[in-house]
Every structure is written in C-alpha cells, then in structure tokens.
Amino acid sequence: MGELIRVPEANPFHFGLANLLGFGGAGYWWMGQKRKAVIAWCIVLLGGTCTLGMLYVFAFIAAYDAYLLGQRLQLGESVGETQNGLPFLDAIFR
C-alpha cells in the first residue's frame, strides 16, 4: 500500500496554496506525496500546454485536495503516499 505520512506541523492552507502556486504539485511534494507531485506537474504543465491552458484548472483541484489532506494531517492522522482527499482523483493517482 505504501508508506504512511505524518506531518505534525501541517497547515492545510499552506499545502493548498503551495499546490495552487506550484503548478499543482508543490504542496504534495512538501507533504511527502512525491509521486503525486510529479504526476500533477505533468498534468498541469504538459497537459496545460497541449490544451492551450485548459488543464491548468487542475491546479485548483489539486490545491483543494492538498487542503483536505492537510486538514487530516493537522488532526494528527496519517495519509498514504497516494491517498486523496477527493475520491474522483483515485482514477488519476492510483
């Protein structure tokens, strides 16, 4: 299943903002979900370029997902390396 991640000093707002400003992956990287970060960067940068910017919207979705995961981490819970806060993202990140 993968390694569980704990970030006791987690701030959901910072993770979400990092994903929004970091092309969809910086918050994941900071959180410890490195594989998700690389996939998100590919989707936003490569996909956004190929679709004339339409996939840049994915950065907003990734920001909200990182915020939801950050809330779990802030409460002291663990999250998996590919765990998502939004269930429909399981199709992309699993």
VORO-369699 format. One record per residue: residue number from 1; z negated, y, x of N, C-alpha, C in turn; residue in three letters. Coordinates in nm, 3 decimals. Atoms other than C-alpha are relative to their C-alpha. Layout:
REM VORO-369699
SITE  nr    n.up n.north  n.east   ca.up ca.north ca.east    c.up c.north  c.east rest
SITE NUM       Z       Y       X       Z        Y       X       Z       Y       X  ALA
...
This chain:
REM VORO-369699
SITE  nr    n.up n.north  n.east   ca.up ca.north ca.east    c.up c.north  c.east rest
SITE   1   0.000  -0.119   0.083   0.000    0.000   0.000   0.000   0.124   0.086  MET
SITE   2   0.002  -0.118  -0.085  -0.065    0.240   0.283  -0.140   0.050   0.020  GLY
SITE   3   0.127  -0.057  -0.039  -0.341    0.443   0.427  -0.047   0.101  -0.104  GLU
SITE   4   0.056  -0.099   0.090  -0.575    0.647   0.209  -0.036   0.125   0.080  LEU
SITE   5   0.021  -0.129  -0.066  -0.608    1.015   0.293  -0.119   0.069  -0.065  ILE
SITE   6   0.114  -0.082   0.046  -0.928    1.219   0.266   0.006   0.132   0.077  ARG
SITE   7   0.004  -0.133  -0.061  -0.935    1.592   0.329  -0.115   0.075  -0.068  VAL
SITE   8   0.116  -0.059   0.067  -1.285    1.718   0.251   0.009   0.152  -0.020  PRO
SITE   9  -0.011  -0.146   0.012  -1.198    2.085   0.308   0.127   0.042  -0.075  GLU
SITE  10  -0.127  -0.024   0.070  -0.895    2.064   0.077  -0.009   0.122  -0.092  ALA
SITE  11  -0.015  -0.113   0.092  -0.782    2.376  -0.107   0.133  -0.019  -0.071  ASN
SITE  12  -0.124   0.028   0.073  -0.528    2.293  -0.380   0.100   0.115   0.004  PRO
SITE  13  -0.088  -0.116  -0.002  -0.389    2.646  -0.382   0.077   0.007   0.131  PHE
SITE  14  -0.066  -0.006  -0.131  -0.314    2.633  -0.009   0.107  -0.107   0.013  HIS
SITE  15  -0.099   0.106  -0.006  -0.134    2.298  -0.039   0.123   0.035  -0.084  PHE
SITE  16  -0.111  -0.038   0.087   0.076    2.422  -0.330   0.082   0.113   0.059  GLY
SITE  17  -0.070  -0.114  -0.061   0.161    2.750  -0.158   0.077  -0.043   0.124  LEU
SITE  18  -0.069   0.049  -0.119   0.249    2.569   0.163   0.127  -0.076  -0.039  ALA
SITE  19  -0.120   0.071   0.044   0.489    2.343  -0.026   0.105   0.097  -0.053  ASN
SITE  20  -0.095  -0.097   0.055   0.646    2.638  -0.204   0.069   0.079   0.110  LEU
SITE  21  -0.057  -0.082  -0.107   0.695    2.847   0.108   0.059  -0.084   0.113  LEU
SITE  22  -0.046   0.088  -0.107   0.760    2.549   0.336   0.110  -0.096  -0.046  GLY
SITE  23  -0.115   0.077   0.047   1.070    2.422   0.155  -0.037  -0.136  -0.057  PHE
SITE  24   0.037   0.121   0.073   0.885    2.159  -0.046  -0.078  -0.104   0.077  GLY
SITE  25   0.066   0.106  -0.074   0.716    1.967   0.234  -0.118   0.038   0.086  GLY
SITE  26   0.107  -0.040  -0.093   0.471    2.172   0.439  -0.138  -0.037  -0.052  ALA
SITE  27   0.130   0.038   0.058   0.181    2.109   0.200  -0.025  -0.148   0.012  GLY
SITE  28   0.014   0.145  -0.017   0.246    1.736   0.206  -0.034  -0.034   0.145  TYR
SITE  29   0.023   0.026  -0.143   0.256    1.740   0.586  -0.145   0.034   0.036  TRP
SITE  30   0.136  -0.047  -0.026  -0.070    1.937   0.603  -0.103  -0.095  -0.061  TRP
SITE  31   0.088   0.091   0.071  -0.229    1.696   0.354  -0.007  -0.137   0.068  MET
SITE  32  -0.005   0.129  -0.066  -0.126    1.396   0.564   0.105  -0.094  -0.056  GLY
SITE  33  -0.107   0.081   0.060   0.161    1.267   0.348   0.131   0.033   0.070  GLN
SITE  34  -0.113  -0.037  -0.086   0.416    1.292   0.627   0.134  -0.055  -0.050  LYS
SITE  35  -0.125   0.058   0.052   0.676    1.057   0.475   0.051   0.081  -0.119  ARG
SITE  36  -0.039  -0.081   0.115   0.676    1.256   0.151   0.053   0.136   0.045  LYS
SITE  37  -0.044  -0.130  -0.051   0.713    1.578   0.351   0.143  -0.007   0.048  ALA
SITE  38  -0.137   0.013  -0.053   1.026    1.456   0.528   0.100  -0.019  -0.114  VAL
SITE  39  -0.089   0.021   0.115   1.180    1.333   0.201   0.020   0.129  -0.077  ILE
SITE  40  -0.010  -0.127   0.075   1.101    1.663   0.027   0.086   0.100   0.076  ALA
SITE  41  -0.084  -0.092  -0.078   1.254    1.863   0.313   0.147  -0.037  -0.010  TRP
SITE  42  -0.141   0.043   0.013   1.572    1.655   0.294   0.055   0.037  -0.136  CYS
SITE  43  -0.046  -0.033   0.135   1.594    1.704  -0.082   0.027   0.149  -0.012  ILE
SITE  44  -0.012  -0.145   0.018   1.538    2.078  -0.069   0.107   0.059   0.091  VAL
SITE  45  -0.093  -0.063  -0.095   1.734    2.167   0.244   0.141  -0.055  -0.010  LEU
SITE  46  -0.134   0.058   0.007   2.024    1.923   0.234   0.055   0.005  -0.143  LEU
SITE  47  -0.044  -0.002   0.140   2.043    1.887  -0.143   0.024   0.141  -0.051  GLY
SITE  48  -0.017  -0.139   0.043   1.996    2.259  -0.199   0.125   0.063   0.057  GLY
SITE  49  -0.122  -0.052  -0.062   2.275    2.339   0.042   0.124  -0.056  -0.068  THR
SITE  50  -0.116   0.065   0.062   2.512    2.088  -0.116   0.020   0.041  -0.146  CYS
SITE  51  -0.012  -0.037   0.141   2.439    2.206  -0.471  -0.008   0.151  -0.021  THR
SITE  52   0.002  -0.146   0.005   2.458    2.577  -0.394  -0.135   0.055  -0.048  LEU
SITE  53   0.134  -0.051   0.027   2.082    2.620  -0.422  -0.070  -0.058  -0.121  GLY
SITE  54   0.063   0.050   0.122   2.015    2.429  -0.743  -0.119  -0.092   0.030  MET
SITE  55   0.111   0.088  -0.032   1.789    2.174  -0.571  -0.116   0.072   0.068  LEU
SITE  56   0.115  -0.075  -0.051   1.572    2.449  -0.425  -0.112   0.005  -0.103  TYR
SITE  57   0.100   0.006   0.107   1.394    2.425  -0.760  -0.101  -0.113   0.028  VAL
SITE  58   0.089   0.111  -0.033   1.247    2.100  -0.626  -0.122   0.049   0.078  PHE
SITE  59   0.114  -0.054  -0.075   1.022    2.312  -0.400  -0.112   0.041  -0.097  ALA
SITE  60   0.100  -0.038   0.099   0.845    2.441  -0.715  -0.069  -0.124  -0.057  PHE
SITE  61   0.056   0.125   0.049   0.797    2.086  -0.844  -0.093  -0.060   0.105  ILE
SITE  62   0.081   0.053  -0.108   0.666    1.973  -0.506  -0.127   0.083   0.020  ALA
SITE  63   0.118  -0.087  -0.012   0.430    2.273  -0.496  -0.104  -0.037  -0.106  ALA
SITE  64   0.093   0.038   0.106   0.277    2.175  -0.830  -0.060  -0.138   0.028  TYR
SITE  65   0.049   0.133  -0.035   0.249    1.812  -0.719  -0.106   0.009   0.110  ASP
SITE  66   0.097  -0.017  -0.110   0.071    1.917  -0.397  -0.129   0.064  -0.053  ALA
SITE  67   0.118  -0.063   0.060  -0.164    2.136  -0.603  -0.084  -0.104  -0.073  TYR
SITE  68   0.073   0.104   0.073  -0.256    1.842  -0.828  -0.069  -0.098   0.095  LEU
SITE  69   0.060   0.090  -0.099  -0.316    1.615  -0.529  -0.114   0.070   0.074  LEU
SITE  70   0.106  -0.077  -0.065  -0.519    1.891  -0.363  -0.126   0.007  -0.084  GLY
SITE  71   0.117   0.001   0.088  -0.745    1.903  -0.667  -0.077  -0.131   0.013  GLN
SITE  72   0.066   0.130  -0.018  -0.815    1.532  -0.628  -0.075  -0.005   0.132  ARG
SITE  73   0.063   0.001  -0.132  -0.888    1.574  -0.258  -0.124   0.090   0.001  LEU
SITE  74   0.111  -0.093   0.004  -1.116    1.869  -0.329  -0.122  -0.063  -0.069  GLN
SITE  75   0.109   0.069   0.070  -1.320    1.648  -0.564  -0.057  -0.116   0.080  LEU
SITE  76   0.049   0.106  -0.086  -1.371    1.402  -0.279   0.070  -0.133  -0.018  GLY
SITE  77  -0.076   0.122   0.020  -1.121    1.143  -0.399   0.097  -0.020   0.117  GLU
SITE  78  -0.102   0.031  -0.100  -0.873    0.971  -0.169   0.135  -0.010  -0.070  SER
SITE  79  -0.136   0.018   0.052  -0.497    0.978  -0.219   0.077  -0.085   0.100  VAL
SITE  80  -0.084   0.083  -0.085  -0.240    0.735  -0.086   0.108   0.081   0.067  GLY
SITE  81  -0.105  -0.069  -0.075   0.036    0.824   0.157   0.118   0.040  -0.087  GLU
SITE  82  -0.114  -0.032   0.087   0.295    0.818  -0.121  -0.044   0.025  -0.143  THR
SITE  83   0.050  -0.025   0.135   0.074    0.893  -0.421   0.049   0.135  -0.049  GLN
SITE  84  -0.051  -0.123   0.061   0.199    1.158  -0.661  -0.094   0.049  -0.108  ASN
SITE  85   0.074  -0.058   0.110   0.028    1.393  -0.900   0.082   0.002  -0.128  GLY
SITE  86  -0.092   0.003   0.113   0.333    1.391  -1.128   0.067  -0.137  -0.004  LEU
SITE  87  -0.050   0.138   0.004   0.430    1.040  -1.242   0.151  -0.016   0.020  PRO
SITE  88  -0.145   0.015  -0.013   0.806    1.104  -1.255   0.047   0.007   0.145  PHE
SITE  89  -0.037  -0.005  -0.142   0.807    1.165  -0.878  -0.009  -0.137   0.067  LEU
SITE  90   0.005   0.136  -0.056   0.734    0.794  -0.823   0.140  -0.054   0.027  ASP
SITE  91  -0.139   0.046  -0.020   1.110    0.737  -0.855   0.059   0.053   0.131  ALA
SITE  92  -0.053  -0.061  -0.123   1.171    0.961  -0.551  -0.078  -0.044   0.121  ILE
SITE  93   0.085   0.019  -0.118   0.878    0.896  -0.320  -0.049  -0.142   0.023  PHE
SITE  94   0.048   0.138  -0.021   0.816    0.520  -0.357   0.108  -0.085   0.058  ARG
